[in-house]
């Protein structure tokens, strides 16, 4: 009886946590989508990236927000990386971002992604072992 109660409490906690993180993700999207578009447009204007590098993600709306954030995070890492065949994003893009934008919110977004991942793992563990 106590195992069933514990199981139910864990499942309800995961569901509640999932709902809360989905709401927070939506708020991040609404708050920072315009800024992210502006950042990517400026990077495009400065020829660090091309429109084709993120245009598909732009059309995906809220789902594409996370993918555009991953591109921003790669640029913020400050390392040169290949974005397409024969094209690289240089470290100057990171310098440009740091000089022109306050990007502390990107870390908060990735903390949220870590919480979502932990909830998913806990749900999978419960599904397998119970």
C-alpha distance (Angstrom), angle and dihedral (degrees) to the residues before:
residue distance angle dihedral
X1 . . .
X2 3.81 . .
X3 3.81 91.8 .
X4 3.81 90.1 54.9
X5 3.81 90.7 49.1
X6 3.80 91.3 48.9
X7 3.80 90.8 47.2
X8 3.81 91.5 50.1
X9 3.81 91.6 47.9
X10 3.82 91.4 50.8
X11 3.80 92.8 47.7
X12 3.79 92.2 48.8
X13 3.81 90.7 47.2
X14 3.79 91.2 51.8
X15 3.80 91.7 47.8
X16 3.78 91.9 48.6
X17 3.80 91.3 45.8
X18 3.81 90.1 49.6
X19 3.79 92.0 51.4
X20 3.80 91.9 48.5
X21 3.81 93.8 47.9
X22 3.81 90.9 47.4
X23 3.80 89.0 53.8
X24 3.81 92.1 47.8
X25 3.83 90.5 47.9
X26 3.81 89.2 52.3
X27 3.81 90.5 50.3
X28 3.82 90.4 50.3
X29 3.79 88.5 51.1
X30 3.79 94.1 50.1
X31 3.80 94.0 43.9
X32 3.80 101.3 43.2
X33 3.81 106.2 25.5
X34 3.81 92.6 91.7
X35 3.80 92.5 47.1
X36 3.80 91.3 47.9
X37 3.81 90.3 51.4
X38 3.80 89.4 49.6
X39 3.81 91.8 49.8
X40 3.80 93.3 49.2
X41 3.81 91.4 45.7
X42 3.81 90.9 52.3
X43 3.80 90.6 48.3
X44 3.79 87.5 51.5
X45 3.81 92.2 48.9
X46 3.81 89.7 51.1
X47 3.85 88.2 50.4
X48 3.79 95.0 -119.1
X49 3.81 91.0 122.7
X50 3.80 136.8 7.8
X51 3.77 128.9 -122.7
X52 3.81 89.8 -113.1
X53 3.81 89.8 62.3
X54 3.79 93.2 71.2
X55 3.82 107.6 7.3
X56 3.81 94.9 103.0
X57 3.80 90.2 50.7
X58 3.79 89.1 51.1
X59 3.81 91.1 57.8
X60 3.81 92.0 51.7
X61 3.79 92.5 69.9
X62 3.78 115.1 -160.1
X63 3.81 93.0 3.0
X64 3.80 90.6 52.7
X65 3.80 91.3 49.9
X66 3.80 91.0 77.6
X67 3.79 91.2 48.2
X68 3.81 92.1 50.7
X69 3.80 88.0 47.7
X70 3.80 89.4 54.7
X71 3.82 89.2 54.4
X72 3.80 89.7 50.2
X73 3.80 91.2 48.6
X74 3.81 91.1 51.5
X75 3.79 90.0 52.2
X76 3.81 91.0 46.5
X77 3.80 90.5 54.6
X78 3.80 86.2 77.0
X79 3.77 95.5 -134.2
X80 3.76 128.0 119.7
X81 3.81 111.3 -108.0
X82 3.77 137.5 175.0
X83 3.80 111.9 -109.7
X84 3.80 97.3 176.1
X85 3.76 138.4 -3.9
X86 3.77 106.2 -57.9
X87 3.82 95.0 -1.9
X88 3.76 127.4 101.2
X89 3.80 134.3 -173.1
X90 3.77 107.6 -131.5
X91 3.81 128.5 -144.2
X92 3.81 89.5 -108.3
X93 3.82 87.5 77.5
X94 3.80 89.5 63.1
X95 3.80 91.4 49.1
X96 3.81 89.9 50.4
X97 3.82 91.5 51.5
X98 3.79 94.9 47.2
X99 3.80 92.2 48.7
X100 3.80 95.5 48.7
X101 3.81 108.3 31.0
X102 3.79 141.2 45.0
X103 3.79 101.1 -132.7
X104 3.81 100.8 174.1
X105 3.80 89.1 120.2
X106 3.82 90.6 67.3
X107 3.80 89.8 69.6
X108 3.81 90.3 50.5
X109 3.79 89.4 51.8
X110 3.79 91.7 53.3
X111 3.81 90.4 47.6
X112 3.81 86.3 56.8
X113 3.81 89.7 50.2
X114 3.82 89.0 52.8
X115 3.81 90.5 52.8
X116 3.82 90.6 49.2
X117 3.80 89.6 50.2
X118 3.81 91.8 49.8
X119 3.81 90.8 50.7
X120 3.79 90.2 50.1
X121 3.80 92.4 49.9
X122 3.80 91.2 48.6
X123 3.80 90.2 50.6
X124 3.81 91.0 50.6
X125 3.80 91.9 48.3
X126 3.80 90.4 51.5
X127 3.81 90.9 47.5
X128 3.80 92.6 51.9
X129 3.80 100.8 41.5
X130 3.79 102.3 36.0
